Amino acid sequence: MAWTIIPDWAVISTTVALMSFFIVVLLQMTAKAFSLQSLNMWVRAEYAQVAVSFLIISFALAMLYAGGLVVGDITSEIASASGNIPLKDAALQHMRDPVRIGQAYLDTIISCESTMYHVIFTLNFFTEFFSNMKLNSLGVEDIGGGFALTGAVSLHHFMANNLVYLALFNYVQYYILQFSQYTMLQIFLPIGLILRAFPVTRGAGGLVTAFALGFAFVFPICYVLIVAMMPNAGAICSQVSLANSEVQATHSDPCLNSRGAQMEKYYQLKSESGREHGIITFLEESLNIFFLQSLIYPFVALIITFTFIRQTSSLMGADLAEIGRGLLKII
């Protein structure tokens, strides 16, 4: 979001509110000219709705500047106290924008999950290779590495598959934030204000306006604050980077197309089994944090956001029960 003194969406929304005000003024002049008492009373009530539109725009501007700055300060302080360096750096770099703070932190988490996947893939490459080797001597039943290594290979596959889905969920969060950044205030808020200007569509307008405010401010703010207060994933990412460096140093040549290379990797796998088991155990335990990061934190933020939309839309004139009945009739 380009930070200017008066954002474009504020100009558009203010123009919509002013048009609503001029329409109400013209209706009041018409009511007085033709002595239409019922119309005059209705128009006076519409001035309150116009005032609410200006209050909504003022609230959005206040949240954009003051609210974003406060959230950035709080996030930076909490991240500093917990040692969450990636989140702290993101908060300092994008101090006024919770959306960009969340996106920068998600970039770090996705990169960390990608590194974890690479570590597991590299370790599993040799383990799975030897698990598929079999020995058939003098007609005795085949004896293979699968007896000892199948469990490790299955664990590697399980962790790698989980990391793929976790990264996918993080990408979904990232693009939800990006979608809200470029559409909620710029598109949905003006549409909501236009719909609120007319009594027939005021309920839908209140719902659209609450939806815009919820995903423009409530969701990114809740997400960033929840991440800041929860266990530190940045420390885990630092250790994952070290583990990746160790694995790359010891398994830099995966070529196993000769007997000598196969025997070398076999003895290396045997001698380093304890260290590699420690790395896999650490990565397995670290997955819990990433499950929280990818599934639980955004789910809690969404619950808070939809609660805000539910309560605020009622204040803005939306009757969700009536809207739901109308949708059911259409379906």
N, C-alpha and C positions, 0 to 999 in steps of 0.2 A: 504494500500500500504506500503510495507516494504521499509523504507528509507535507502538506501545505497549510497555510494559515486557515483557509476555508476550503475543505475538500469539495470535490465536484458533487458528491452525493448530497452534501448539505445544501448546496445551491439548488439542486433539483428538488429536494424535499421541501425546502423553504418556498420555492416557487409553487409547488403543489398546494401547500398550506395557504399561501397568499391568494391563489386562485379560488380556493374554497371560501376564504374570507370575503372576497369580492362578490362571489355568487350569493353568499348569505346577505351581504349588504344590498345587492340588487333586489333580492326577494323581499327584504324588509321595506325598501323603497316602494316596491310594487304593492305590498300589503297596505302601506299607509296611503298610497295614492288611490287605491280602490276600496279603502276601509274594510279590509279583510281581517277581521279580528283573529280568526282561527289560524290563518297563515302567519300573522304577526306573532302570535304566541309560540307557534312552532319554530319560527326563525330565531326568536330569542333563545330558545333551548339549543339551537344549532351553534350559537356563539360559543357555548361551552365545549362542543366537540372541536371547533376550530382551535380553541385555546389548548385543548388536549394535544392536538397535532403539533403545535409549537412546543409544548412541554416535552413531547416525545423526541423532537429534534434536538432540543436543549440537553435532554438526558443523554442522547447518543453522542453529542459533542463532548459533554463532560466525561463520559466513560472513555471516549477516544483519547482524550488528552490527559486529564487528571487520573482517571481510573487505570489506564494503561501504565502510567508512570508509577503509581502506588504499587500495582501488582509486580512491576519489574523490580522495584526496590525490595519488596518483601521476598520475592523469589531469589534475588541475589543474596540477601542476608541469610535465608534459610539454607541455600545451597553452600554458602561459605561455611556456615556452622557445621554442616554434615560432611563437608569435604567433597561435595559433588561438583568437581571442576567443570565438566562439560556443560552442566546446567547453569553454573555461575557464569561461564564465558558467554553462553547464549543470552542470558539475562542482561549482561552488561553491554553486549553488542546490539541487542534489539530492546533497549530499555522501555520504550513506549508501546511496544507491540507484542501482546501475549501470543498472538497467532504465530509470529515469526520466532518467538522463543520456543514454542512447542515444536515448530517445524525443524529448527536447528537441533534441538535435543533428539527428535526422532531420527534425524540424519545420523547422529552419533550412535543411537541404539541399533539402527539398521546396519551400519558399518560394523558394529561390534558383533551382531548376529552373523553377518557374512564372514567375519574372521573366524568365529567359532565353527561355522560350517566347514571352512577351509581346513582348520586344524583336524576336525573329525574325519574329513575326507582323506587327508594325508595319512593319518594313523590307520584308518580302515583299509587303505589301499594295500598295504603289506599284510595286514592281518587277514583280510579276505582272500588274498592270493594264496597264502599258506593254508588257510582253512579248506581250500578246494583241492589241495594236493593229496594224493592217495598212494599207498605202498601196497603192492601185491607181490608177495614172495612165496614161492613153492606151493601155490594153490591155497594158501591161507586166506581167510576172509580179508577183504580190503581194510587197511588201517589208514585213516586220514586225519589231517589236522582239524577236521570239523569236530571231532570229539572234544578237543580242548578249546577251540576258538569260535565255535558257532555262537556261543552266548555273547562273546565280545562283539562279534559282527552284528548280531541282532540288536544289541544295545546301540551300536554306532548308527545303524539304519534308523532306529527309533528316534534318536536324538536329532539326526539330520532331517528327518521328515518333520519333526516338531519345529525345527528352526525355520524351515521353508514356510510353514503356515504362520508362525509368529511374525516373520518378516512381511508376509502378505498382509496380515492384520495391521501392522505398523504402517505399511504403505496406504492402506485404506484410511487410517487416521490422518496421515499426512495430507491426503487429497481432500478429505472432509474439511480440514483446516484451510486448505488452499481455496476450496470452493466457497467456504464461508467468507474468506477474506475478500474475494472479488465479486461476490454476488449479493450478499445479505444487505449491506447498506446501499450499494449502488443500484440494485434492481428490486429486491423484495420490499425494502422499506418504502420507497416511493409508490410502489404498487399498493402496499397496504394503506398508505395515507390517501391515495386516490379512492380506494374502495371505502374507506371510512368516511369520506366526504358525502356519501349518499346513504340515506337511511336503509334502502333496500339491501345494500351490500355491506353495511357496517359490520355485521357479524363476521363475515369473511375477511374484511379489512383488519379487524382487531386480531384475528388469528394470524394472518400473514405478517402483521407488524410485530406481534409477540414472537413469532417464529424467527423473523429477521434479527430482532434484538437478542434472542436467546442464543442463536448460533454465531452472531457477530461478537458477543461479549461473554455471555455466561459460560458457554462450552469451553472456549480457549482458556479463560481465566481459571475455571475449576480444574481443568486438566493440568495446567502448569502448576497450580498450588498443590494439587494432590501429588504430582510427581516430586515436587520439592520436599514434601513432608514424609514421603515414603522411603524405604531402604535405598541406599545409594547404589545405582547401577554403574556409575562412572568408575568406581573402584574395581568392579568386576571387569569392566572393559579394559582397564590398564593391565590387569593380570592376564586377560585373554591375549592381548597383544604380545606380552612376554612369552606366553606359551606358544604362540604362533612363530615367534622368532626362534625358539628352541627347536620346534619341530622342523622348520625349514632348514635349520643348520644341520640337523642329523639325518634328514631325509631329502636331501637336495637332488639326488639322482634316482628316480623311480624306475629306471630301465632294468628289467629282469629277463632279458632275452638270452642270457648265457648261464651255464651252470655255476660259474664262479660268482656272478652277481647274485644268483639265487641263494647260494650258500652264505655269502657275506650278509645279505639281508636277513637270512634265517637266524644267524648267530647274533646279529644286531637286535633283532626283535626279541630274542631270548634274553639277552643281557639287559635290555632296557625295558623289560616288561613291567617292572615295578614302577619306574618313572612314568611310563605311558599310562599305566593304570591310575596313577595319582592325577595325571592331567585329565583323563576321562572322568574320574570321580568328581573333580572340581567343576568341570563343565556340566556334568549331570546335575550337581547341586545348584549351579548357577542358573539353570533353566527356570527354576521357580520364580526368580526375580523377573525374568523376561515374560513369563506367563502373566504375572501381575501387571507388568508394563504394557503388554499387548492386549489383554482381555479385561482385567478387573478395573484398572484405572479409567480407561475411556468409558466403560459401562457405568461406573459411578458418576462420571461427569455427564453422561447422557441422561441418567435418571434425574440429576439436579436440573439439567437444561429443560427437560420435558415438564418437570414440575413447575419451573418458572414460566414456561409457555402456557401451561394449563391455568395457572393462577392469574397471570398478567393478561391473557387474552380475555378473560371474563371481565377484568377491569376496563378493557378497551371496547367492550360491547359485544364480544363474541359469545355465542351460545353454542358450545361444543355439542351438547346433546341434540339441539335442533339441527346443527350441521350434519351430525352423524345420521340422524333419521332421514335427512334429505339425500345423503349419499346412498343410503340403503335403498331408498325409493328409486334412485337412478340406476343402481345396480340391478 
